[in-house]
């Protein structure tokens, strides 16, 4: 059985550093990741220290994320209103330059060439850091998770972009009730512009790429604010088309289902075996397996147990999961371990050593 560690910034604290030290210095972050890989024999790593780097946006002016020594947060933001959604799709690049960036940075008009150069320099440093961390994880035999979007960037569905950036949680919740036709038009156009090219690329491809653990890695969050009718109308049809394309090529997709996916489990019941891996967060792994025997399960090890339990309790939990789930199961933590008290080192080590000895 494999253990894919869902440890994010907890690695920083475990290595004896704080967030300000690690986020401001790539060498410190690299040491934190290497300390983790030396201390804990894992088979996979969800984050290699390259998430949420602040240096680029800080060079240009503060972004949406903020942090202190212990905590990372994000400021609520919405790039659009319902009235400007289609304008965003009509010419996204122009909208970003003429409306989004001036709204994000109050001193936008006063940015001189030195600020642009400094930001670009930090971006280049970040690119080299990503390459550096790829070599570091390879040194420890950690495989790459997924190539993600075969076109570029990550695969993001319309409702996820609406919730995360364009309208926000409240804005999307209201719009799905008050402007149903508008949201339907937006998700259809988004699908044509951003998802259809991915599907076409997948279908023209050669099939599975065994350099990676998965052929795609997605995240779902927006479903948590949807009722079944909204999920069926605005989300699942577009996700299903993508999953069908990967199924046609006998490829496997990992979806990290933030929050709970159980109330929508029936929608995934007809996905062919071997196509879908659900990385679950708040759902019970055994209950998901009973509801979806056709789907591989990733997760099962709760952050609460790692934080409050004993090494023996954590190992017993792993034994229980193995007995109940058997094949088609990858052990992982249910939440992204991010804060100092999200896990005890002795608990994490006990789990890793037990799995390593199987």
C-alpha positions in Angstrom: 0.0 0.0 0.0 1.2 3.5 -0.8 1.2 6.5 1.5 0.9 9.9 -0.2 1.7 12.6 2.3 -0.8 15.5 2.3 1.6 17.7 4.3 1.9 21.3 3.2 3.2 24.0 5.5 3.3 21.6 8.5 6.7 20.6 7.0 8.0 24.1 7.9 7.1 23.9 11.5 8.3 20.3 11.8 11.7 21.4 10.6 11.9 24.1 13.3 11.1 27.1 11.1 8.2 29.5 10.8 6.2 30.7 7.8 7.9 34.0 7.4 11.3 32.3 7.3 10.2 29.7 4.8 8.1 31.9 2.5 10.8 34.5 2.2 13.8 32.2 1.5 13.8 29.4 -1.0 16.8 27.8 0.7 14.9 27.5 4.0 11.8 26.0 2.2 14.1 23.5 0.5 15.6 22.5 3.8 12.1 22.0 5.3 11.1 19.7 2.5 14.4 17.7 2.6 14.0 17.4 6.4 10.5 16.0 5.9 11.7 13.4 3.3 14.6 12.4 5.5 12.4 12.0 8.6 9.3 10.3 7.0 9.5 7.5 4.4 6.5 8.3 2.2 5.7 7.1 -1.3 4.3 10.4 -2.6 4.1 14.1 -1.6 1.2 16.3 -2.5 3.2 19.5 -2.0 6.9 19.9 -2.6 7.1 23.4 -1.1 6.2 25.3 -4.2 2.6 26.4 -3.3 1.7 29.9 -2.4 5.0 31.6 -2.9 4.7 35.2 -2.0 7.9 36.7 -3.4 6.6 37.6 -6.8 3.3 39.3 -5.7 5.1 41.0 -2.8 7.7 42.5 -5.2 4.8 44.0 -7.2 2.5 44.8 -4.3 0.6 42.6 -1.9 -1.6 39.9 -3.4 -4.7 38.2 -1.9 -2.8 35.8 0.4 -1.3 37.0 3.6 0.6 35.3 6.5 2.4 35.8 9.7 4.8 33.3 11.5 2.0 30.8 12.1 -1.0 31.2 9.8 -1.8 31.7 6.1 -5.0 33.5 5.0 -6.6 34.8 1.9 -8.6 38.0 1.5 -12.1 37.7 0.1 -12.1 39.0 -3.5 -14.2 39.0 -6.6 -12.9 40.0 -10.0 -16.3 40.4 -11.6 -19.9 41.2 -11.0 -22.7 39.4 -12.7 -22.9 42.3 -15.1 -19.2 41.9 -16.2 -18.9 38.1 -16.4 -19.4 38.0 -20.1 -17.1 40.9 -20.6 -14.4 38.8 -18.8 -15.0 35.9 -21.2 -15.2 38.1 -24.3 -11.6 39.3 -23.9 -10.0 38.0 -20.7 -6.6 39.5 -21.3 -8.0 42.9 -21.9 -10.3 42.6 -18.8 -7.3 41.7 -16.6 -5.2 44.5 -17.8 -7.8 47.2 -17.8 -10.0 46.3 -14.9 -8.8 43.5 -12.7 -5.2 44.6 -12.1 -6.0 48.3 -11.5 -8.6 47.2 -9.0 -6.2 44.8 -7.3 -3.4 47.3 -7.1 -4.5 50.9 -6.1 -1.2 52.3 -7.3 -1.4 50.4 -10.6 -0.8 53.6 -12.7 2.4 54.4 -10.8 4.2 51.1 -11.2 7.5 52.0 -12.9 9.9 49.8 -14.8 12.0 49.0 -11.7 9.0 47.3 -10.0 8.2 45.3 -13.1 11.8 44.2 -13.4 12.0 43.2 -9.7 8.8 41.2 -10.0 10.1 39.4 -13.1 13.4 38.7 -11.4 11.5 37.1 -8.5 9.4 35.1 -10.9 12.5 33.7 -12.6 13.8 32.7 -9.1 10.6 30.9 -8.4 10.7 29.0 -11.7 14.2 27.8 -10.9 13.0 26.8 -7.4 10.3 24.7 -8.9 12.9 22.9 -11.0 15.1 22.5 -7.9 12.4 20.9 -5.9 11.6 18.5 -8.7 15.2 17.3 -8.5 15.1 17.1 -4.7 11.9 14.9 -4.7 13.4 12.7 -7.4 16.4 12.2 -5.3 14.1 10.6 -2.7 12.3 8.5 -5.2 9.1 10.6 -5.0 7.2 10.4 -8.3 5.4 13.3 -10.0 1.7 13.4 -9.2 0.2 14.4 -12.5 0.9 16.4 -15.7 -2.4 18.2 -15.1 -3.8 20.2 -18.0 -2.3 18.7 -21.2 -2.6 22.2 -22.6 -1.1 24.4 -19.9 -1.8 25.2 -16.2 -4.4 23.4 -14.1 -7.8 22.1 -15.2 -10.4 24.4 -13.7 -14.1 24.2 -14.2 -16.3 27.3 -14.6 -18.0 27.0 -11.2 -14.6 26.6 -9.4 -13.3 29.8 -11.1 -16.5 31.6 -10.3 -16.3 30.7 -6.6 -12.6 31.2 -6.1 -12.0 34.4 -8.1 -14.7 35.8 -10.3 -17.8 36.1 -8.0 -16.7 34.6 -4.7 -18.7 32.3 -2.5 -21.5 34.7 -1.7 -21.6 36.1 -5.2 -21.9 32.6 -6.9 -24.4 31.4 -4.3 -26.7 34.4 -5.1 -26.1 34.3 -8.9 -27.1 30.6 -9.1 -30.5 31.5 -7.7 -31.1 35.0 -9.1 -29.3 34.7 -12.5 -29.5 31.1 -13.4 -29.5 31.8 -17.1 -26.4 33.9 -16.8 -24.5 31.2 -14.9 -25.6 28.6 -17.4 -24.4 30.7 -20.3 -21.1 31.3 -18.6 -20.4 27.7 -17.8 -21.2 26.7 -21.3 -18.9 29.3 -22.8 -16.2 28.4 -20.3 -16.5 24.8 -21.2 -16.1 25.6 -24.9 -13.1 27.9 -24.3 -11.2 26.0 -21.6 -12.4 22.4 -21.2 -13.2 21.3 -24.7 -9.5 21.9 -25.9 -8.3 19.7 -23.0 -10.7 16.9 -23.9 -9.6 17.1 -27.6 -6.0 16.9 -26.5 -6.6 13.9 -24.3 -8.5 12.0 -27.1 -5.7 12.7 -29.5 -3.0 11.6 -27.0 -1.3 8.2 -26.6 -3.0 7.3 -23.3 -1.5 6.8 -19.9 1.9 8.5 -19.1 3.5 6.2 -16.6 6.0 8.9 -15.6 3.1 10.2 -13.4 1.0 8.7 -10.6 -2.2 10.1 -12.2 -3.0 11.4 -15.7 -4.7 14.5 -14.2 -5.2 16.0 -10.8 -8.2 18.2 -10.1 -9.7 19.9 -7.1 -13.4 20.3 -6.2 -14.6 22.9 -3.8 -17.6 24.7 -5.3 -19.9 21.7 -5.0 -20.1 22.4 -1.2 -22.3 25.4 -1.8 -24.6 23.7 -4.4 -27.8 21.8 -4.0 -28.2 18.6 -6.2 -30.1 20.5 -8.9 -27.4 23.1 -9.2 -24.7 20.4 -9.2 -26.5 18.6 -11.9 -26.9 21.7 -14.0 -23.7 23.7 -13.5 -21.0 21.2 -12.6 -21.4 17.5 -13.2 -22.1 17.4 -17.0 -18.9 19.2 -17.7 -16.9 17.1 -15.3 -18.4 13.9 -16.8 -17.3 14.8 -20.3 -13.8 15.2 -19.1 -13.9 11.9 -17.2 -15.3 10.1 -20.2 -12.4 11.3 -22.3 -9.9 10.0 -19.8 -11.8 6.7 -19.5 -11.8 6.3 -23.3 -8.0 6.4 -23.2 -7.8 4.2 -20.1 -6.3 7.0 -18.0 -6.7 7.8 -14.3 -7.9 11.0 -12.7 -7.4 12.1 -9.1 -9.9 14.5 -7.6 -9.3 16.1 -4.3 -12.8 16.6 -3.0 -12.5 19.4 -0.5 -15.3 19.3 2.0 -17.8 16.5 1.4 -18.7 14.7 -1.8 -20.9 12.0 -0.3 -24.3 13.6 -1.1 -23.2 13.6 -4.8 -21.8 10.0 -4.8 -24.5 8.6 -7.0 -23.3 10.7 -9.9 -20.0 8.8 -10.0 -21.5 5.3 -9.8 -21.2 4.7 -13.5 -17.5 5.8 -13.9 -15.6 2.7 -15.1 -13.3 1.0 -12.6 -9.7 2.2 -12.9 -10.6 5.7 -14.1 -11.2 7.8 -10.9 -9.5 8.2 -7.6 -11.3 10.4 -5.0 -9.0 12.0 -2.5 -11.5 12.6 0.3 -11.5 15.2 3.0 -14.5 15.2 5.4 -16.0 12.0 4.2 -15.6 8.6 5.8 -13.4 6.4 3.5 -15.3 3.2 4.3 -18.7 4.8 3.6 -17.4 6.2 0.3 -16.1 2.7 -0.7 -19.4 1.2 0.0 -21.2 3.8 -2.1 -18.6 3.7 -4.9 -16.9 0.3 -5.2 -15.8 1.4 -8.7 -13.7 4.3 -7.5 -10.3 4.2 -5.9 -10.1 5.9 -2.5 -7.3 8.2 -1.3 -7.2 9.5 2.2 -8.7 8.0 5.4 -6.1 9.3 7.9 -7.6 12.1 9.8 -5.7 15.2 10.9 -7.5 15.1 14.2 -6.1 11.7 15.0 -2.6 12.7 13.9 -2.9 15.7 16.2 -4.7 14.4 19.3 -4.1 10.6 19.2 -1.2 8.3 20.0 1.2 6.5 17.7 -0.7 3.2 18.5 -4.1 4.8 17.7 -2.8 6.1 14.3 -1.3 2.7 13.4 -4.6 1.0 14.4 -6.5 3.3 12.1 -4.2 2.4 9.2 -4.7 -1.3 9.9 -8.5 -0.8 10.0 -8.5 1.0 6.7 -6.4 -1.7 5.0 -8.8 -4.4 6.3 -11.9 -2.5 5.2 -10.8 -1.0 1.9 -8.3 -3.6 0.6 -7.3 -2.9 -3.0 -7.9 0.4 -4.7 -6.8 2.4 -1.6 -4.0 4.9 -1.2 -3.4 6.1 2.4 -3.3 9.9 2.8 -4.2 12.6 5.2 -7.8 13.9 4.9 -6.7 17.6 5.2 -3.7 19.5 3.9 -1.6 19.5 7.0 -0.8 23.2 7.3 -0.5 24.4 10.9 1.9 23.6 13.8 -0.6 21.4 15.7 -2.1 19.6 12.7 0.0 16.5 13.5 2.4 15.2 16.1 5.8 14.1 14.6 5.8 10.8 16.5 2.3 10.0 15.1 3.3 10.7 11.5 6.5 8.8 11.9 4.7 5.7 13.3 2.3 5.7 10.4 5.2 6.0 7.8 7.2 3.3 9.5 4.3 0.9 9.7 3.4 1.4 6.0 7.0 1.0 5.0 7.2 -2.3 6.8 4.2 -3.8 5.0 
